[in-house]
Amino acid sequence: MQVLWVDPSSTSPFQLKFSGNTIDVSDRTVAGLQTAFDPFGIKVIGTDGSPWEIRTAEVLMVEAIPSNALFLFHLATVPEWVVVGDYAKYSDLGGPRSLPPNHCPSQYGGELLPETLIGKTAAEVDNSQTLESTFRVVRAVSEVECLGFFDSLNAYDTGLISLGPCHWILGLKSNAAIAAGELGAFLSFLKNKSEASFEKVIGQFGVQIIDRWDEAPGNGAKLFNKSLRTYTTWLQLQTETGFAPLPKTWREASWFKTWHWFYRFAMAGRTQFADGATAPKTNSLLENYRLAMWDMARIRLRNILTAEWPKINGETLIYEGEENAAGPKGPRTARIGDVFTSELATALLLRWHINVPGTLLKNGKASKHLITILRQVDSGAITGLMARIDTDDAQATLTRQLIDYVKSNAGPLTSSPAAKNNLIKTLEEIQNWPGEETARQK
């Protein structure tokens, strides 16, 4: 599609030529223009006295225009109209959002599937028990985070803009200030994985990351919060003299809540730009953007499952089993992944950590909430507890107890009923996944 933009202050006549037809443009009102273009099925967009556009799939040529046309006209080729999202209110805030299926049509290829998230076919994933199990956990949690779509974004609330299977937020609003979120850390990871992909997604627009993932001592250590076991960093913007940190104020940072940035991130999450089997595909640099989300989600799982249990009643919980997702062969101090071993339990922990990490972990170890859940399932001696908890029945009880505890008055977020109810609701949705409505590509 081509777009012709014309300055409304210009009164000089000009001609448009296309497909052997010539239109003389002298009446600059929308009604006059539309009358001239109606026979050719061309739509004029705008209002009198403001810039207007002519949008058509025809090849346009502008002729008989003034010598200063460079300042009056802009003719460019753009993709066909694509669905991006709508506007949503959130208390006294608001902004863009995109919800499947209306804003994330299946033909855009934005659903989190083995091919798009991992770069492997479903058959290849099925042939690997570890890969299949991890994918099921991440995919289940993505249902309540990004509704299962790379191009399902949120830019209407206090998180500035959020996206991905862990719905990393750029920053969190606190009055007029902003605290750095996890999206910057993901972008830092992406830059370390593929600098060319980072440039394609965000760098080419004059945005860089303050803390590099590979900055000494490496592996994201500069960005790592040891207590929460999360990663955060902030952005810097290009100036006339180099790069400077984006001010951590709502006034400045809310630039990333605009449709401009929403569109860029949404399109980066799609495997093709428009409708139809012959629609142009996104290039491999954007593919790396999606594949990096798989890596970053697995890093988060690792950080949860490898967190150790603190002493319980003064005693150390010891794991004596074989190597597993939580760590090497025992004996060693038990870790969260030694106790919570099922896919469902792991998915519930992942969602909890994404939502309120400080209530799941404290000082880098299992919080009092997890200790309470464990002791409600098994209140016996610490010695031998690991063996008793490692049964199918005990694991099922542990998972049920986790949800019941979150619902209880002793659970997290008791002082914030709305936030608590949201956590409960999403945990129950994960517990019931997959449901009939999960397959959104219809």
Backbone torsions as a table, in degrees:
resi	resn	phi	psi	omega
1	MET	NA	143.6	175.6
2	GLN	-108.8	148.4	177.4
3	VAL	-123.0	125.2	174.0
4	LEU	-109.5	117.7	178.9
5	TRP	-106.2	131.8	-176.9
6	VAL	-125.5	130.6	178.7
7	ASP	-65.2	127.2	-177.7
8	PRO	-69.8	-18.3	-178.8
9	SER	-78.0	-13.6	-180.0
10	SER	-80.2	135.6	178.7
11	THR	-115.8	0.1	-177.3
12	SER	-71.0	135.8	177.8
13	PRO	-72.3	157.0	175.2
14	PHE	-153.5	174.3	-179.8
15	GLN	-122.2	147.6	171.7
16	LEU	-115.5	132.5	177.3
17	LYS	-122.9	134.6	175.3
18	PHE	-162.0	141.0	176.4
19	SER	50.6	37.7	179.1
20	GLY	80.5	-0.2	179.6
21	ASN	-101.7	150.0	177.0
22	THR	-127.8	132.2	177.5
23	ILE	-121.5	124.0	174.5
24	ASP	-86.6	124.9	-178.2
25	VAL	-106.3	112.8	177.1
26	SER	-130.8	-34.1	177.2
27	ASP	-85.2	109.9	-175.3
28	ARG	-86.0	2.2	176.3
29	THR	-74.6	153.7	179.6
30	VAL	-61.6	-40.2	-179.9
31	ALA	-62.9	-43.3	179.0
32	GLY	-64.2	-43.2	179.1
33	LEU	-64.1	-43.9	-177.7
34	GLN	-64.6	-36.2	177.8
35	THR	-62.3	-40.3	-179.4
36	ALA	-68.9	-33.9	-173.5
37	PHE	-95.0	-14.5	-178.1
38	ASP	-53.0	-42.6	-177.9
39	PRO	-61.8	-17.5	-176.1
40	PHE	-108.2	7.3	177.3
41	GLY	68.0	29.3	-178.4
42	ILE	-102.1	133.7	-178.0
43	LYS	-97.9	132.2	175.2
44	VAL	-102.5	131.2	-177.3
45	ILE	-118.5	127.9	177.7
46	GLY	146.2	-177.9	176.4
47	THR	-129.8	157.0	179.5
48	ASP	-58.6	135.0	178.2
49	GLY	85.5	2.1	178.0
50	SER	-131.5	164.4	179.3
51	PRO	-57.7	139.9	176.2
52	TRP	-123.8	162.1	-177.5
53	GLU	-126.7	148.2	168.6
54	ILE	-112.0	123.4	-179.4
55	ARG	-117.9	126.3	-179.5
56	THR	-158.7	153.4	175.5
57	ALA	-82.7	-9.7	178.9
58	GLU	-69.0	158.6	174.9
59	VAL	-86.6	113.7	-176.2
60	LEU	-94.7	147.3	170.1
61	MET	-131.5	130.5	-179.6
62	VAL	-98.6	127.2	-179.0
63	GLU	-132.4	166.4	177.0
64	ALA	53.8	52.2	-179.7
65	ILE	-114.0	159.8	-178.0
66	PRO	-63.6	165.2	-178.7
67	SER	-66.4	-24.8	179.0
68	ASN	-92.2	29.3	-174.8
69	ALA	-59.8	-28.3	-178.6
70	LEU	-55.9	-30.7	-177.5
71	PHE	-93.8	-8.0	-175.5
72	LEU	-107.6	-25.1	-172.0
73	PHE	-128.2	147.2	171.9
74	HIS	-138.7	115.4	-179.9
75	LEU	-115.4	119.1	-176.7
76	ALA	-142.9	153.3	176.1
77	THR	-96.1	126.7	-179.4
78	VAL	-130.3	161.8	177.8
79	PRO	-64.1	164.8	173.3
80	GLU	-59.3	163.2	176.5
81	TRP	-53.7	131.6	176.4
82	VAL	-126.2	147.2	178.0
83	VAL	-76.4	134.3	179.5
84	VAL	-122.9	-46.9	-178.9
85	GLY	171.2	-164.7	174.8
86	ASP	-138.6	-177.5	-178.1
87	TYR	-101.5	136.3	179.7
88	ALA	-129.8	144.2	176.2
89	LYS	-91.8	147.5	176.2
90	TYR	-144.8	99.6	-175.6
91	SER	55.5	-123.3	178.5
92	ASP	-94.3	9.6	178.4
93	LEU	-107.9	-174.0	177.7
94	GLY	174.0	167.9	179.1
95	GLY	164.7	-172.7	-177.7
96	PRO	-70.5	154.4	170.8
97	ARG	-152.5	158.7	175.3
98	SER	-137.1	127.0	-176.0
99	LEU	-124.9	131.1	173.9
100	PRO	-74.5	152.0	0.5
101	PRO	-88.7	-13.4	-172.0
102	ASN	-62.1	-42.2	-175.7
103	HIS	-100.4	-6.7	-178.1
104	CYS	-130.5	64.5	-176.9
105	PRO	-58.9	145.8	-176.2
106	SER	-61.1	-28.9	-177.8
107	GLN	-68.3	-13.4	176.3
108	TYR	-83.9	-8.3	172.5
109	GLY	69.1	31.0	-175.9
110	GLY	-93.7	2.8	-177.5
111	GLU	-73.9	144.3	176.9
112	LEU	-74.9	101.6	179.3
113	LEU	-124.0	163.9	178.0
114	PRO	-51.9	-40.2	-178.2
115	GLU	-66.8	-38.1	-175.2
116	THR	-90.0	-28.1	-177.2
117	LEU	-93.7	-38.0	-174.7
118	ILE	-108.3	-25.3	-175.8
119	GLY	84.4	20.2	178.5
120	LYS	-129.6	155.0	178.1
121	THR	-73.6	161.9	177.7
122	ALA	-59.8	-37.0	179.4
123	ALA	-64.4	-40.2	178.5
124	GLU	-64.8	-39.0	178.3
125	VAL	-66.9	-41.6	179.9
126	ASP	-62.3	-26.8	-178.3
127	ASN	-81.3	-4.8	178.2
128	SER	-121.6	112.4	-177.5
129	GLN	-60.8	-41.9	-179.7
130	THR	-66.1	-44.9	-179.5
131	LEU	-64.8	-44.0	-179.8
132	GLU	-63.3	-44.1	-178.5
133	SER	-63.9	-44.9	-179.6
134	THR	-65.1	-41.4	178.9
135	PHE	-61.8	-42.4	-179.7
136	ARG	-61.2	-39.9	179.0
137	VAL	-64.4	-51.0	-177.7
138	VAL	-64.9	-40.9	-178.5
139	ARG	-66.9	-38.5	179.2
140	ALA	-64.2	-43.9	-179.5
141	VAL	-69.2	-33.4	178.9
142	SER	-62.0	-24.3	178.7
143	GLU	-61.3	-32.5	-179.9
144	VAL	-100.9	-8.9	179.3
145	GLU	-95.2	-64.2	-179.3
146	CYS	-116.0	18.6	178.1
147	LEU	58.1	24.6	175.2
148	GLY	82.7	13.8	-176.9
149	PHE	-133.5	136.1	175.3
150	PHE	-62.4	-34.4	-175.9
151	ASP	-95.0	17.6	172.0
152	SER	-96.0	104.6	-173.1
153	LEU	-117.1	164.6	178.3
154	ASN	-136.0	119.6	177.8
155	ALA	-134.6	29.0	-175.8
156	TYR	-110.4	-7.5	-174.9
157	ASP	-114.1	-156.9	-174.1
158	THR	-78.6	-1.7	-178.8
159	GLY	-92.3	13.5	-176.2
160	LEU	62.9	-85.7	175.0
161	ILE	-143.5	141.2	-178.1
162	SER	-138.5	150.0	-174.9
163	LEU	-163.2	168.9	173.9
164	GLY	89.7	170.2	-176.7
165	PRO	-63.1	-21.1	173.4
166	CYS	-108.2	10.9	-179.3
167	HIS	37.7	60.9	178.4
168	TRP	-62.3	130.3	178.6
169	ILE	-94.3	149.2	178.0
170	LEU	-72.1	-43.0	-179.8
171	GLY	-165.1	162.9	-177.8
172	LEU	-118.3	127.1	-177.9
173	LYS	-73.9	132.7	172.8
174	SER	-135.6	98.5	-170.1
175	ASN	59.2	-120.3	-178.8
176	ALA	-97.1	-3.3	-177.5
177	ALA	-98.6	168.6	-179.4
178	ILE	-130.6	133.9	172.1
179	ALA	-101.5	135.9	-177.8
180	ALA	-60.8	140.2	179.5
181	GLY	-108.8	-163.2	-172.4
182	GLU	-91.9	-11.9	-179.7
183	LEU	-64.9	-38.9	177.0
184	GLY	-59.7	-37.9	178.9
185	ALA	-66.7	-40.6	176.7
186	PHE	-61.1	-43.2	179.7
187	LEU	-65.7	-33.5	175.0
188	SER	-65.2	-41.4	176.1
189	PHE	-62.6	-43.0	179.1
190	LEU	-60.3	-42.6	-179.3
191	LYS	-63.5	-37.6	178.2
192	ASN	-69.4	-34.3	-179.7
193	LYS	-75.1	-42.6	-178.7
194	SER	-156.2	99.2	-178.7
195	GLU	-62.7	-34.6	178.5
196	ALA	-64.0	-38.5	178.0
197	SER	-67.7	-41.1	176.4
198	PHE	-58.2	-44.8	179.8
199	GLU	-62.2	-39.4	-179.0
200	LYS	-66.2	-40.1	-176.0
201	VAL	-77.7	-44.1	-170.8
202	ILE	-143.3	-31.9	-174.4
203	GLY	-63.2	-36.4	-177.9
204	GLN	-66.0	-13.5	-179.9
205	PHE	-97.1	16.0	175.5
206	GLY	84.0	27.6	-179.3
207	VAL	-122.1	134.5	175.6
208	GLN	-132.4	170.9	-178.4
209	ILE	-101.8	141.3	179.8
210	ILE	-71.5	-49.7	-177.3
211	ASP	-106.0	123.4	179.2
212	ARG	-81.5	144.1	-179.8
213	TRP	-62.0	-35.9	-176.6
214	ASP	-90.6	7.2	179.4
215	GLU	-64.6	138.0	-175.1
216	ALA	-51.2	135.7	8.2
217	PRO	-87.3	12.2	173.0
218	GLY	94.0	173.7	178.0
219	ASN	56.8	37.0	175.8
220	GLY	76.5	9.6	-175.2
221	ALA	-60.1	-34.3	-178.8
222	LYS	-66.8	-23.7	-176.4
223	LEU	-100.3	-4.5	-167.9
224	PHE	-84.1	130.6	172.9
225	ASN	-94.9	109.4	-172.7
226	LYS	-67.0	-28.3	-179.3
227	SER	-76.3	-47.4	-177.3
228	LEU	-88.5	-17.5	-176.1
229	ARG	58.8	46.0	175.7
230	THR	-125.2	171.9	179.6
231	TYR	-124.0	135.7	177.4
232	THR	-142.8	150.2	168.3
233	THR	-162.6	176.5	-173.1
234	TRP	-123.1	173.2	-175.5
235	LEU	-102.1	158.6	169.0
236	GLN	-130.6	148.1	-174.4
237	LEU	-114.2	149.9	179.7
238	GLN	-71.8	136.9	176.1
239	THR	-123.4	-175.2	179.4
240	GLU	-65.7	-22.9	-175.0
241	THR	-116.1	7.0	-178.2
242	GLY	144.7	-138.5	178.4
243	PHE	-121.0	143.3	178.9
244	ALA	-135.3	145.3	-179.4
245	PRO	-57.3	138.8	172.9
246	LEU	-64.0	124.3	-179.7
247	PRO	-55.7	135.8	-178.9
248	LYS	-85.5	60.5	175.7
249	THR	-126.5	150.0	-179.4
250	TRP	-61.5	-38.3	-178.2
251	ARG	-58.8	-43.8	-177.1
252	GLU	-83.1	-45.8	-174.0
253	ALA	-70.6	-23.6	-178.5
254	SER	-67.9	-4.5	171.5
255	TRP	-55.7	-32.7	-179.0
256	PHE	-79.6	0.3	174.0
257	LYS	-92.0	-4.0	-174.9
258	THR	-76.2	162.7	178.4
259	TRP	-61.0	-29.6	179.5
260	HIS	-54.1	-53.2	-177.6
261	TRP	-78.4	-33.1	177.2
262	PHE	-58.3	-45.2	179.9
263	TYR	-61.5	-44.1	-177.5
264	ARG	-61.2	-46.4	-179.1
265	PHE	-69.8	-37.4	179.3
266	ALA	-63.1	-44.4	-178.2
267	MET	-68.8	-31.5	177.4
268	ALA	-64.9	-24.6	-179.0
269	GLY	-87.1	1.5	-176.6
270	ARG	-105.1	147.8	179.4
271	THR	-89.0	-12.7	172.4
272	GLN	-151.1	153.8	-168.0
273	PHE	-88.8	-20.0	-174.3
274	ALA	-149.7	179.8	-176.6
275	ASP	-73.0	156.8	170.7
276	GLY	99.2	152.3	-176.8
277	ALA	-66.5	-25.0	-178.9
278	THR	-97.3	11.7	-179.1
279	ALA	-64.0	147.2	-179.1
280	PRO	-64.0	134.3	179.7
281	LYS	-85.3	152.3	172.9
282	THR	-69.6	150.7	-175.8
283	ASN	-81.1	175.2	-173.2
284	SER	-65.4	-24.2	178.9
285	LEU	-65.3	-37.6	176.4
286	LEU	-75.0	-27.0	174.5
287	GLU	-62.5	-40.6	177.7
288	ASN	-61.9	-32.8	176.9
289	TYR	-59.8	-42.3	-179.5
290	ARG	-75.3	-40.3	179.6
291	LEU	-64.2	-31.8	178.8
292	ALA	-64.9	-26.2	178.1
293	MET	-66.6	-34.8	177.1
294	TRP	-63.1	-46.4	179.2
295	ASP	-61.9	-43.5	-176.8
296	MET	-68.9	-34.9	176.7
297	ALA	-66.3	-39.5	179.1
298	ARG	-68.5	-34.0	175.9
299	ILE	-62.3	-40.2	179.0
300	ARG	-65.3	-43.7	177.1
301	LEU	-59.1	-43.9	178.2
302	ARG	-58.8	-43.6	-177.2
303	ASN	-67.1	-28.6	176.4
304	ILE	-76.6	-52.6	-172.2
305	LEU	-68.6	-26.5	-178.6
306	THR	-92.0	-0.6	176.8
307	ALA	-69.2	132.4	-176.6
308	GLU	-79.2	159.2	171.7
309	TRP	-84.1	136.1	173.7
310	PRO	-72.8	173.8	176.9
311	LYS	-63.1	139.0	179.2
312	ILE	-111.7	115.9	-174.9
313	ASN	53.4	38.1	177.0
314	GLY	81.3	0.1	-178.1
315	GLU	-111.8	147.1	178.8
316	THR	-91.1	127.7	177.5
317	LEU	-78.8	122.1	-174.5
318	ILE	-108.3	132.3	174.0
319	TYR	-100.7	129.8	-177.0
320	GLU	-122.8	13.2	-176.9
321	GLY	-87.2	-164.3	-178.3
322	GLU	-81.3	172.0	175.8
323	GLU	-58.3	139.4	-179.8
324	ASN	-148.7	-169.4	-177.7
325	ALA	-63.8	-20.8	-177.9
326	ALA	-87.4	-18.8	-178.8
327	GLY	159.6	-170.7	-176.4
328	PRO	-72.9	175.6	178.5
329	LYS	-59.3	143.1	178.4
330	GLY	-77.3	179.1	6.6
331	PRO	-81.1	143.1	177.0
332	ARG	-161.6	168.1	175.3
333	THR	-60.8	132.2	-177.8
334	ALA	-66.0	149.2	179.4
335	ARG	-120.4	167.0	-176.2
336	ILE	-56.8	-41.2	-179.2
337	GLY	-70.1	-11.6	173.9
338	ASP	-79.1	-26.9	-177.3
339	VAL	-93.8	-50.6	178.6
340	PHE	-93.2	102.4	-171.2
341	THR	-113.1	-13.7	-177.1
342	SER	-82.5	159.8	176.3
343	GLU	-60.1	-44.2	-178.1
344	LEU	-62.5	-47.0	-179.9
345	ALA	-61.0	-40.8	179.9
346	THR	-64.0	-41.4	178.9
347	ALA	-64.4	-40.3	179.2
348	LEU	-64.5	-41.6	177.9
349	LEU	-64.8	-39.0	179.6
350	LEU	-62.4	-46.8	178.9
351	ARG	-62.8	-43.5	179.1
352	TRP	-58.8	-44.6	-178.6
353	HIS	-67.3	-38.0	176.9
354	ILE	-63.1	-42.1	-174.2
355	ASN	-75.7	-52.7	-178.1
356	VAL	-142.9	77.1	-174.5
357	PRO	-60.1	-30.5	-177.6
358	GLY	-70.3	-11.3	176.0
359	THR	-98.6	-13.5	177.0
360	LEU	-92.3	-38.5	-178.5
361	LEU	-125.7	147.9	174.7
362	LYS	-143.7	129.0	-176.7
363	ASN	54.4	33.3	176.7
364	GLY	79.0	6.0	-178.2
365	LYS	-126.4	171.2	179.0
366	ALA	-56.5	137.1	-177.1
367	SER	-80.4	174.0	177.4
368	LYS	-61.2	-30.0	179.1
369	HIS	-63.7	-44.5	179.2
370	LEU	-67.8	-35.9	176.9
371	ILE	-62.1	-43.5	179.6
372	THR	-62.0	-43.2	179.0
373	ILE	-60.3	-45.3	-179.6
374	LEU	-62.1	-44.2	-176.7
375	ARG	-73.3	-24.7	175.4
376	GLN	-71.4	-26.6	177.3
377	VAL	-83.5	-39.3	-178.9
378	ASP	-142.8	105.9	-178.3
379	SER	-98.2	11.0	-178.4
380	GLY	-76.3	-168.7	-177.9
381	ALA	-61.9	144.9	178.2
382	ILE	-61.7	-40.1	175.5
383	THR	-64.2	122.6	-179.6
384	GLY	90.1	-5.8	-178.4
385	LEU	-62.1	-41.9	-177.3
386	MET	-59.9	-38.9	179.0
387	ALA	-68.0	-38.3	-178.4
388	ARG	-70.8	-30.0	-176.1
389	ILE	-83.4	-14.1	-174.9
390	ASP	-90.5	56.1	174.4
391	THR	-133.5	157.7	-180.0
392	ASP	-59.4	-43.9	-179.0
393	ASP	-63.0	-43.8	-179.5
394	ALA	-64.5	-38.3	179.6
395	GLN	-67.0	-40.5	177.2
396	ALA	-63.9	-41.5	178.1
397	THR	-65.1	-39.9	180.0
398	LEU	-61.4	-42.4	179.9
399	THR	-66.7	-44.4	177.6
400	ARG	-61.8	-41.1	-178.2
401	GLN	-66.5	-33.9	178.1
402	LEU	-59.2	-49.9	-179.1
403	ILE	-66.9	-42.7	178.8
404	ASP	-60.7	-39.0	-179.3
405	TYR	-67.8	-42.1	178.2
406	VAL	-60.6	-33.6	178.6
407	LYS	-72.9	-24.5	-172.8
408	SER	-75.4	165.5	177.9
409	ASN	-67.4	-19.8	178.5
410	ALA	-84.0	-12.7	-176.2
411	GLY	-73.2	-177.7	-178.1
412	PRO	-70.7	158.6	172.8
413	LEU	64.3	26.4	-179.0
414	THR	-61.1	-31.9	-178.5
415	SER	-79.8	-4.9	-179.9
416	SER	-131.2	85.1	-175.1
417	PRO	-55.0	-41.3	-178.7
418	ALA	-63.7	-43.8	179.1
419	ALA	-66.9	-38.4	179.2
420	LYS	-64.2	-44.6	-180.0
421	ASN	-63.8	-36.2	178.0
422	ASN	-65.2	-42.4	178.6
423	LEU	-63.6	-44.3	178.8
424	ILE	-60.1	-47.2	-178.3
425	LYS	-58.9	-45.4	-177.3
426	THR	-71.7	-34.5	175.8
427	LEU	-64.2	-39.8	178.3
428	GLU	-67.6	-35.5	177.3
429	GLU	-64.9	-39.9	177.0
430	ILE	-65.4	-40.8	179.2
431	GLN	-59.7	-34.3	-177.0
432	ASN	-93.6	2.4	-179.4
433	TRP	-78.6	143.5	-3.1
434	PRO	-87.5	141.6	176.6
435	GLY	-106.8	-177.4	-177.3
436	GLU	-64.1	-30.4	-176.2
437	GLU	-87.3	0.4	-176.5
438	THR	-66.4	-41.7	-178.9
439	ALA	-74.7	93.7	-173.4
440	ARG	-85.1	-15.8	-178.3
441	GLN	-79.3	90.3	-178.8
442	LYS	-126.4	NA	NA
